[in-house]
Amino acid sequence: MVARAEFGALFVDYYLHLGANAMKPAPEHDALFKRALVAFVLHTASRPRNELTAWTINFQEPRVNLFLAGDNETGTVTGRIFDENVKALPENIFYSDVVRGRGEKRRSAVTFSGADPVAAAEKFYEQSEQRVARFFEVGEEEFAMVTEHPDCDLAWLKTLTAEGAKTLATTESLGFLEKRVCRWHCGCNQAKLMEVLAPAMRSGSAGLFGEDEMIEIRCPRCAARHTITREAMEAFVAGNK
């Protein structure tokens, strides 16, 4: 199966998100995240429409975690870079969490070498999905994923080059399946974050706010900045007893 997408608009939305929240990731971390975003979007777009998927990719060199989450029902993706307080581990590790419909969360984890999110995704496919997946840059901000399905010519797939992937439509008989649209969107807001903070607030506002009248917190999914006042938090807790 071939999944192919143009990422220009999604990259623009990602950088607009960074700018709106005054985030300036290190260039090497930013490059890693963009490659992870490519692999993640092509993967999720190839999955059933009722799936929620999250990847956490831990690198030991550079010491950074990449987080991505996608909802196939809404066609949305989000994510962030964690570059502080990242645990030292014996080796890199790739986590995939999936929820389908109303089912329970399923987690798989694989270790990998190197500092390439695409190679990590290919290792995930090989070990956890138990099939081959290859990722290619086939144009300016355009990428493709070719995955093994029954009766696949594995020798051909394993030796496929980027140049060969570019011309698949002319060298192979491809039957169109469907088109999906993916946009950058987290859905975080103050109400959701106040719900997370409510237990700490009920234990005493001093532990949450100290002497301040407002605090700034970041969304754990996309790192967006949210400012919450003590007054708003008190009203939220009072209204949700």
C-alpha positions as CSV (number, residue, x, y, z in Angstrom):
1,M,0.0,0.0,0.0
2,V,1.2,3.5,-0.9
3,A,0.3,6.5,1.2
4,R,1.5,9.9,-0.2
5,A,1.0,13.4,1.2
6,E,2.1,17.0,0.6
7,F,3.1,18.5,4.0
8,G,3.6,22.2,3.2
9,A,0.3,23.4,4.7
10,L,0.8,21.2,7.8
11,F,4.3,22.5,8.4
12,V,3.0,26.1,8.1
13,D,0.4,25.4,10.7
14,Y,3.0,23.8,13.0
15,Y,5.2,26.9,12.8
16,L,2.3,29.2,13.3
17,H,1.6,27.3,16.5
18,L,5.2,27.7,17.6
19,G,5.1,31.4,16.9
20,A,1.8,32.0,18.6
21,N,3.1,30.4,21.8
22,A,6.6,31.9,21.7
23,M,8.3,28.5,21.3
24,K,11.8,28.3,19.7
25,P,12.9,24.7,19.7
26,A,16.6,23.9,19.1
27,P,17.2,23.5,15.3
28,E,18.2,19.8,15.7
29,H,15.1,19.1,17.8
30,D,12.9,20.9,15.3
31,A,14.3,18.8,12.4
32,L,13.7,15.6,14.4
33,F,10.1,16.6,15.1
34,K,9.3,17.4,11.4
35,R,10.6,14.0,10.4
36,A,8.6,12.3,13.1
37,L,5.5,14.3,12.1
38,V,5.9,13.0,8.5
39,A,6.1,9.4,9.6
40,F,3.2,9.8,12.1
41,V,0.8,11.4,9.7
42,L,1.4,8.8,6.9
43,H,1.0,6.1,9.5
44,T,-2.3,7.4,11.0
45,A,-3.8,8.2,7.6
46,S,-3.3,4.5,6.7
47,R,-5.2,3.3,9.8
48,P,-8.9,2.8,10.5
49,R,-10.9,6.0,10.9
50,N,-12.0,5.2,14.5
51,E,-8.5,5.2,15.9
52,L,-6.7,7.5,18.3
53,T,-2.9,7.1,18.1
54,A,-0.1,8.6,20.1
55,W,3.7,8.1,19.6
56,T,6.4,9.0,22.1
57,I,9.9,8.7,20.7
58,N,12.8,8.9,23.2
59,F,16.2,9.7,22.0
60,Q,19.3,9.5,24.2
61,E,21.5,11.5,21.8
62,P,20.3,14.2,21.6
63,R,18.5,13.8,24.9
64,V,14.9,14.6,23.8
65,N,11.4,13.1,23.7
66,L,9.0,13.7,20.8
67,F,5.3,13.3,21.4
68,L,2.6,13.1,18.6
69,A,-1.1,12.4,18.9
70,G,-3.7,12.0,16.1
71,D,-7.4,11.5,15.9
72,N,-8.5,9.9,12.7
73,E,-12.2,10.7,13.2
74,T,-11.5,14.4,13.2
75,G,-8.4,14.3,10.9
76,T,-6.3,16.2,13.4
77,V,-2.7,15.9,14.7
78,T,-0.7,17.6,17.4
79,G,2.5,17.2,19.3
80,R,5.4,18.7,21.1
81,I,9.1,18.5,22.0
82,F,10.2,17.6,25.5
83,D,13.8,18.7,26.0
84,E,13.9,19.2,29.8
85,N,14.2,16.5,32.4
86,V,14.4,13.7,29.9
87,K,15.3,10.4,31.6
88,A,18.7,8.8,30.8
89,L,17.9,5.3,29.5
90,P,20.2,2.5,28.3
91,E,18.8,2.9,24.7
92,N,16.3,4.8,22.6
93,I,12.7,3.6,22.9
94,F,9.6,4.1,20.8
95,Y,6.1,3.9,22.4
96,S,2.9,3.6,20.4
97,D,-0.5,3.9,22.1
98,V,-3.7,3.1,20.2
99,V,-7.4,3.3,21.2
100,R,-9.9,2.1,18.6
101,G,-13.5,3.2,19.1
102,R,-14.6,2.5,22.7
103,G,-11.9,-0.2,23.2
104,E,-9.1,-0.2,25.7
105,K,-5.7,1.4,25.1
106,R,-3.1,-0.9,23.6
107,R,0.6,0.0,24.0
108,S,3.6,-1.4,22.2
109,A,7.3,-0.5,22.7
110,V,10.4,-1.1,20.7
111,T,14.0,-0.1,21.1
112,F,16.0,1.4,18.2
113,S,19.4,2.8,17.4
114,G,20.4,6.2,15.9
115,A,18.8,9.6,15.9
116,D,16.3,9.3,13.0
117,P,12.5,9.2,13.8
118,V,11.8,7.7,10.4
119,A,14.2,4.8,11.1
120,A,12.5,4.4,14.5
121,A,9.1,4.2,12.8
122,E,10.4,1.6,10.4
123,K,11.7,-0.5,13.3
124,F,8.3,-0.2,15.0
125,Y,6.7,-1.6,11.9
126,E,9.2,-4.4,11.6
127,Q,9.0,-5.5,15.2
128,S,5.5,-4.5,16.5
129,E,3.4,-4.4,13.3
130,Q,5.4,-7.3,12.0
131,R,5.6,-6.0,8.4
132,V,7.9,-3.8,6.4
133,A,7.3,-0.1,6.0
134,R,9.5,2.3,4.0
135,F,9.3,6.1,4.0
136,F,10.6,8.3,1.2
137,E,10.8,12.0,0.3
138,V,9.3,12.2,-3.2
139,G,9.1,15.9,-3.8
140,E,9.4,19.3,-2.1
141,E,7.7,18.8,1.2
142,E,6.0,15.7,-0.2
143,F,6.5,12.2,1.3
144,A,5.4,8.6,0.8
145,M,5.1,5.5,2.9
146,V,5.0,2.1,1.2
147,T,3.9,-0.8,3.5
148,E,3.9,-4.6,3.1
149,H,0.6,-6.3,2.7
150,P,-0.2,-10.0,1.9
151,D,1.6,-11.3,-1.3
152,C,4.0,-8.4,-1.2
153,D,7.3,-8.8,-3.1
154,L,9.5,-8.1,-0.1
155,A,12.7,-8.2,-2.1
156,W,11.3,-5.4,-4.3
157,L,10.1,-3.4,-1.3
158,K,13.3,-3.7,0.7
159,T,15.4,-2.4,-2.3
160,L,12.9,0.3,-3.4
161,T,14.7,3.7,-3.7
162,A,13.4,7.3,-3.3
163,E,13.7,7.7,-7.1
164,G,11.6,4.5,-7.5
165,A,9.0,5.7,-5.0
166,K,8.7,9.0,-7.0
167,T,7.6,7.1,-10.1
168,L,5.5,4.3,-8.6
169,A,2.4,5.7,-10.3
170,T,4.0,5.2,-13.7
171,T,5.8,1.9,-13.1
172,E,3.1,0.1,-11.1
173,S,-0.6,-0.3,-11.3
174,L,-2.1,1.7,-8.4
175,G,-5.8,1.6,-7.5
176,F,-7.0,4.7,-5.6
177,L,-8.5,3.9,-2.2
178,E,-9.3,7.2,-0.6
179,K,-8.2,10.7,0.2
180,R,-7.9,12.1,3.8
181,V,-7.2,15.6,5.1
182,C,-5.1,16.2,8.2
183,R,-4.8,19.5,10.0
184,W,-2.8,20.7,13.1
185,H,-5.2,21.0,16.0
186,C,-5.0,20.1,19.7
187,G,-8.3,21.2,21.2
188,C,-6.8,22.3,24.5
189,N,-8.4,25.2,26.4
190,Q,-8.5,26.7,29.8
191,A,-11.5,24.6,31.0
192,K,-9.8,21.3,30.2
193,L,-6.6,22.4,31.9
194,M,-8.5,23.7,34.9
195,E,-10.1,20.3,35.2
196,V,-6.6,18.8,35.5
197,L,-5.6,21.4,38.1
198,A,-8.8,21.1,40.2
199,P,-7.6,18.3,42.6
200,A,-4.5,20.4,43.5
201,M,-6.6,23.5,43.9
202,R,-9.0,21.7,46.3
203,S,-6.0,20.8,48.5
204,G,-5.2,24.5,48.8
205,S,-4.6,27.3,46.4
206,A,-1.3,28.2,48.0
207,G,0.3,25.0,46.7
208,L,-0.8,25.9,43.2
209,F,-0.5,29.7,43.1
210,G,1.8,30.5,46.0
211,E,1.7,34.3,46.4
212,D,0.7,34.9,42.7
213,E,-2.7,35.7,41.4
214,M,-2.1,33.9,38.1
215,I,0.0,31.1,36.7
216,E,1.1,30.1,33.2
217,I,0.9,26.4,32.3
218,R,1.6,24.5,29.1
219,C,-0.6,22.0,27.4
220,P,1.0,18.5,27.9
221,R,0.0,17.6,24.3
222,C,1.0,20.7,22.3
223,A,2.9,22.9,24.7
224,A,0.4,25.8,24.1
225,R,0.6,28.5,26.8
226,H,-2.4,29.1,29.0
227,T,-2.7,31.7,31.7
228,I,-5.1,30.9,34.6
229,T,-6.0,33.3,37.4
230,R,-6.6,32.3,41.0
231,E,-10.1,33.9,40.7
232,A,-11.0,31.8,37.7
233,M,-9.7,28.6,39.3
234,E,-11.7,29.3,42.5
235,A,-14.9,29.8,40.5
236,F,-14.2,26.6,38.5
237,V,-13.7,24.5,41.6
238,A,-16.8,26.0,43.3
239,G,-18.9,25.2,40.3
240,N,-17.7,21.6,40.0
241,K,-18.0,20.3,43.5
